[in-house]
Amino acid sequence: MRTRAYHAAEVAERQLAVVLPRRWRHVRAVAAKARRLKRLTLPEDQDLVVAAAWLHDVGYAPRIVDTGFHALDGARWVQRHGFGDRVAALVAHHSCALYEADERGLGQALADEFPREETAISDALWYADMTTGPDGQELTVDERLAEIRQRYGPDDVVTRFWQKAEPMLREVVDRTQRRLSAQPM
């Protein structure tokens, strides 16, 4: 029987691998990290965190773009394609997406359509995303934030939202690192 995560991997590859190969390298590495982090979640949630990792950036795919905000576009697409409300909500809110939504005037839409959860699952997804570079390389959160600022420049909406989101991102990364330290491999 195919799992939701397996199906998510197939779908993400179809949407991203050819048209956005760099984004695809990032997504593959985030999903691999999520597989390693799934031990931090309840057994019944482990497939969920991996599926969300595969789909977290699917909203960048040209065929999926609607509003231009990848977290919202991806979450709506994920929901329409039967991955479930929770996977859609994890995609919608990954890595402090609400801050970016606010910068883009879409904060209310995001909040109204998708509930935000604060669990080991959402933390694991954010951690995997925020410690993985655009080419799939392992980065610290400091390196990832610096890379984003350099890539987008000081005046871009993405840079502005990261400045606001940074304290929360660091809190999530720290919390996940504490969980990892507390759990034997």
Helices and strands as residue ranges (DSSP letters): H 4-16, H 21-37, G 38-40, G 43-45, H 46-55, G 58-60, H 70-80, H 85-93, H 97-103, H 107-113, H 120-130, H 141-152, H 157-182
